[in-house]
Amino acid sequence: MKVAKFGGSSVASAKMLEKVAGIIQADSDRRVIVVSAPGKRYSDDTKVTDLLINLCNAYVNGESYEKEIDLVIERFKDITDELGLPEQILHEIRKDIQSVIHSDYENELKKDAFKAVGEDSLAKLLSVYLQSLGMDASYLNPKEAGIIVSDEPGSAQILDESFDHLYKLHDRKDIVVIPGFFGFTKEGKLMTFPRGGSDITGSIVAAGVKADLYENFTDVDSVYCVNPTIVDNPREITSLTYKEMRELSYAGFSVFHDEALIPAFKASIPVCIKNTHNPDGLGTMIVSEKHMTPNPVVGIASDKGFLSLYVSKYLMNRELGFGRRLLNILEDEDISFEHTPSGIDDMSVIMRESQFPKEKEERVIRRIKEELDADMVSIDRGLALVMIVGEGMHSTVGLAQKATEAFAEANVNLEMINQGSSEVAMMFGIKESGLEASVRALYKAFFKGQ
């Protein structure tokens, strides 16, 4: 049994849905389908989810929203007209939108309900289209499927009892189409998952039905070992472990949000990333374990938008609880951190700049100086993180030297080096201006001539 998830680019138009239907028809094991809302058809297009967010904002702000409703309906009408599907689908979508508008949800819950209309409508549309092609297909609402989540609007987490409910789908003989991105609380309130929500749904469903394979269809043939906008024609990765994928996705790889695969990972379900335009291609397999290769580095990830909070105090290492108290100050200020490299007399806290707006700087620095009696506190913005990833790195001699020589060749100064205890990744902090040169130099060092 396979669970196949189709992302926004894969369901953006009627032509893409024809390809999706062909992929489903080509393999009778693809019995559970998870879909996103229609994405962009071309570079200047607007995603359906963004249209729904605009609709929600107009409603919440007390503005006229009929135009926004019409824009959403128009996107789906383009699809139904080209596929020759009945107008009744459009009436149902409009009815669903009106149902959200007239619901007694608070605004925060209405935002989730508005956004979920995109996935829900596409799932209904696809199931009708599959039926029109003679397939035994059914739409299944997440509530009926048993996707039970926590009461956290926009950040829902799956509850363990969901997996027992989902396993019942294993015995169904028809093709089940489930909208991604949202579930329901025990009280019946609709909640959306955080970023990458439809991928999360696919992973949850695959784990619940104990699928033999979770296929994630997108618009690329496979995962590349480096950002293709920085390096031309980079090498494709044919096999990754879950740990490697999580490290890569966290540090800037856009194929998956870093939390999306956790349910599949826990259930040891293999994942294959495939291209909707080339479904017969090998894709990239993500597995629990793999055979080691001569090159231990599988990928180079990079991301901008970080800062370093530097704190220095003489004999810091002898002061019990110093790090805890520093992080408590950040917690009090609602600031989350990414990494905390430290020395004997100093400690740095790496965080995303979005977590630490400038208006908080003066207050946080004052608190650290007063409450921790720090000798020096400074903030360095405009940092980028570059990460080399691979499960075999910890047993390879000379890897750090090879990496630092690449930075030297790129004439980029290192602000920070950090290798986590997972031994799957080595991280380097640099100024944002040196990001692309560094990535190209690292790619040359680890992949050219391999």
Phi, psi and omega in degrees: 000134179241142169255126180244126178249133180245122183283179186301321179291334181281344182235024188286337186211173178298318180299321179291322179293330174297320177294318179300314179299320178297321178295319180293318180295330187288345184216111183292348177283344179279086187254345176238122184243131176243134184233151171270179170280155179304130179266206181283138175273335179206171192300324183267006181285168178246133177294148178300321179300321178292324175298320180290325176295319177298319177298314180299315181298319178297317180296311183298325181275004178073022181263167176295136185232007181297322179298319180295322177298315181299323179295321178295312181299322181299320178299316180287329178295322177304321181287311184295322179298314184290330180270355179070035182266154184294150180292345180305328179299317181294322178298321179293321180296315178298320179296320179296319178296315179297326179297321177294316182301318185267005179288162179267017176298147168290164185304321182297319179287328178294326177301314178298317183294320177299311183298325183290344181300327182298307179294317184297317181293319181294321179297318178296315181298314181296320181296321178294320179296317178298321177297322181294339179268004177092009180270148177275091186233149181221142170281139178227117178291144180305328178295317179290329178288337180096025178275095184258129187232168178286160182274074181221092183306129178079351182218035185299145176242143181290141175264143187302328183295343179299324188294325177293321178295316183294330183298337179298337178293340184299330184270355180285143181263342181275172176272124183255128179250118184243131175289138177276180168088341184211161175217194182228144176285171178299333179274000177089014179271135180286133178225139177265154175282166175290190183312140183079026190301321181290326174298321179297315178302313180302317179294319179296314182295318178300318178293320183295318182273359183055052182296152173284335181202139173250112180262127179247105183271130181222207183247019176232151181292330182190179174279135176267155183284352179203160181300117184290349174279347178258319180243127180288137176047056180290164181290143176275149176260121181272335182212136180224153169269163178302318181299317180296317181296320180296317178296317182293317182290326177297321188262035170113349176291131189263001182293315179229145164290146191295343180264352192296327187268359186305313179301317179294320178300313181296328181266004180057039177271123176293145182240139175235122175272123185229162181260124178301329180281344182218065187295341180273355177292160183294323184071195178243124177269135176244119190228170179289317181221155178211165176286138180287147179248165180303324177267111184287342181274122180263336183198160176235118180248154181207152180202146178259179173088036179244165173218164178238126172262113185257129179232129180235138176205130181298131182063032178303324185295340180269353185268105184299127175084010183298311181298320179298316181292325176296314181291332176296323177298316178297320179297318178302326182269008178062044180242125177260152183242167182251313184213154179224069174295143184216161175235198181289315184246006182213164183209135176246145175239116180267130179214163176286140182300329179297336179279342187228073180298154186299332181294344178268348188304305186301317182293316181294316179299317179298317181296319180296317180294317183283314187278332182250357180054043183288145178285324183209137176224128178216160180233130180241108181267176176073035179263154172237150175248133175239132186231130169258136191232139175173135184293336183269006186293325187295338182255014182252122181281139173085007183294314181298321179298316181298321181291313182295327176295326178294318177297320178297319179297326179278358181060043181243128180278140178272125177270335185198144170231134181212125173245116183290167182292344179291338180060021178261340185218149172237127188247141179233134176258129181220170172289146183303327183298337182261009188297305187294319178298321180295315182297318179295320180293320178293320178298317179299319184291321189256343185235336179290129177080005179282000000 
